[in-house]
Amino acid sequence: MGKPASRVLVQRVVAFLFIASSMAISICNIESSKMNLCLPAVSGKSPTQPTEQCCAVVSGAKLSCLCSYKNLLPAFGINPKYALALPKKCGLETPPQCRGS
């Protein structure tokens, strides 16, 4: 995917998330209003350990679905390295397609 196409995709995802923030929808089996529970554990220079609430959200997610978004994470201030480590920190198995990234 070229840079212009990537930019359009990111813009569409951002627009989708803005719309999603005003209504309860589900992305990869996570209710959009609960996604922010994990933000402190996947952003910044010194992320926190995931909370029980965050791990509850992650445990209900379709992790293989979430892995398909890993290249878009930086556009939302999320460090992909921290995000991909989150399942293990919550005692879950990381899907094969997410490993080694």
N, C-alpha and C positions, 0 to 999 in steps of 0.2 A: 504494500500500500504506500503510495507516494505521500509526500508531505501535505499537499493540499487536501487529499482524501483523508488523511489522518486528522488534520485540523477540523475538517467538517464533521468527522465522527466524534471528536472530542466536544465540539460545539453542540452537537445533538445530544450527547450524553449529559452535558451540563444543563442544557435546556430541560431535558427529561427529569433530572434531579431537582431542578427548581420547581417544576410542576409537581413532582412527586412529594416534595416537602409540604405542599398544601393539601394533599390527600393521602390517605393510607393505601399504599400499594405494596406489592411484594416483589422483590428482586432476588432471585436465587433462593427463594423461600425465607427471605428476611423482610420483615415489615420495614418500610422505608423510615418510619419514625424511630426505629430502634437502632439504626446503623450508627448513629453518633455515640452509642454506648462504648464502642471500641476505638473511637478516634484517638484518645490519649495513648493507646497502646500501639498505634501504627503511624504516628506522626511526630514531628519534632526531632531534635538531636538526641534527646534522652527520653525515649518513650517509657511509660509506666508499664508495670505488669498488668495483664488483662484482669478486669474485675470478674466476680462471679456472674454478674449480669451480662458482661461482654461474652464470656464463655458460654452462657446459656444461649445467646443469640447465635454464636458461631456453631454450637452443637446442633442447632436446628437448621442450619444453612445447607444448601447443596454446594459443597465445597468445590466440586469439579466445575460447576457453573461459575462460581466466583473467580476461579483461576483463569477463566477466559477473559477476564477484565484486567488482568495484572499489568498489561502495558499501558493502561489508561490511568492507573492509580496516581502517578506523579501530578497529573493535571488537577487532582483534588487535594493535593498536599499530603498524600499518603505515600510513605516509603514502602516500595514493593518488598524489600528485604524483610521489614518488620511485619508486613501483612502476611507474607508467606510463612513466617515463623509462628503466627498466631495459633493455628490449629494445634501444633505441638505443645505450645505453652498452655493450652486449654486441655491437654491430655487426649487430643484427637489425632488420628492419622492423617498426614498430609497426602492428598491425592497425587498419584504418580506424575500427572501432567504439570504439577506445580513444583515438583522437586528440581533441584539443580538450577533454579532460575535466579 
